[in-house]
Amino acid sequence: MSDLLIRGGRVIDAAGERVADVLVRGGHVVEVGTGLSGDEVLDASGCVVAPGLVDLHVHLREPGMEEAETVDTGARAAALGGFTAVVAMPNTEPAQDDPAVVMAVLAAGERASCDVAPAGCITRGRAGEALAPMGELHDLGVRIFTDDGACVADAGVMRHALDYSRALPGAVVAQHAEDPGLAGSGAMHEGAWSSRLGIPGRPAAAEDIIVARDLILAELTGARVHFLHVSTAGAVEMVRAAKARGLPVTAEAAPHHFTLTDECCASFDPVFKVHPPLRAQADVDAIRAGLADGTIDAIATDHAPHPVEQKERPFEEAPPGMLGLETALALTLTELVAPGLLSLADALALLSWRPAAIAGLESHGQPVEAGSVANLCVIDPDLPWEVDPLRLASKARNTPFAGRKLTGRVRHTLLRGEPVVIDGEAQR
Ligand code: DOR
């Protein structure tokens, strides 16, 4: 059996940091040390070798919206972004509320450039009423349950889902926290900019009210709750307080929520439309503080591809969502690590081992040591590059970061020992 050597990198994982060669054979790491040799060599000098990144929040659009993305194209974008596993959101058509749909996504994922873990719906058709067959979905390996794109607005339904989830080992109920009555048909954050632009707003209170309510429900039921794409200062503060009380709550934040504000919407460019919306600077600052102090557990992209002809409509009519898989790591390095807010190890914890633990993805986010599955990424932390939407692997083009200069890029990605990205080029 031939082996592959990742030579001369700075290995960073949950166990610490050291300069070492990593020898991979048969899909596993077999040795970590110095002076190793292998049949095939991937250069990692000047680079960081880390467990592959794990994205808790990705829209792959298959089945039903393959003109925007497919499991194959989304997973390729993920691998280029350093991800070895992604959680596929269930707002497909049909929705992932049924074992047959989940099985189809799993089957598509088997041939993909990263592991694809389908999330299951909380309710049938994401309608917020009858529970989806959570037990049957759990039997297929589903661990994250969410109606993402839609909030479970009815407190009774949410309580029922939380109660039920307690019987499912490893299950976590993940909420898209935006009260639909308050968010209404708002198209951006409600504040000074929405008033000035005349665009109807979605108030921060829409998010805060659901986070407050679901924390109460988490306490009532004892179930695990995860908050998707947290975007408000109020939500960060409530999650911080809940953790201090010992509640089993976790939260993620998206790169666009720690880098962009509602002022971007002044361009009327729908590429800046997203749910929950880009918020005010005070919210961005609070998200950054929450990432720095551990209140927020994971950076998740909410990668939401849309076809050009749909996204390039008037702001209020365009669908919400932005691409994220190929820019998340570089935004984290450029915006959070370079200014000293996070260490490199903290950033990788947020992008790899903490989300892997939340999703129960046991072969991801593991220490780089003999015996672990070789799901790895090699990052050049100093490589400068500029985001060019036309060069993204995603089928869609709706990145809000076009033209942005970033530092740090994935060099190689290994999925179960197989290089799926070499020198920044996709191999599948
Ligand atoms: O902006 C968003 N787009 N937020 C969501 O929750 C759903 C997503 C999508 O599916 O496009």
Boltz pocket constraint, residues with backbone or C-beta under 6 A from the ligand:
constraints:
  - pocket:
      binder: B
      contacts: [[A, 59], [A, 91], [A, 148], [A, 149], [A, 150], [A, 176], [A, 273], [A, 274], [A, 275], [A, 276], [A, 302], [A, 304], [A, 305], [A, 319], [A, 320], [A, 321], [A, 322]]
      max_distance: 6.0
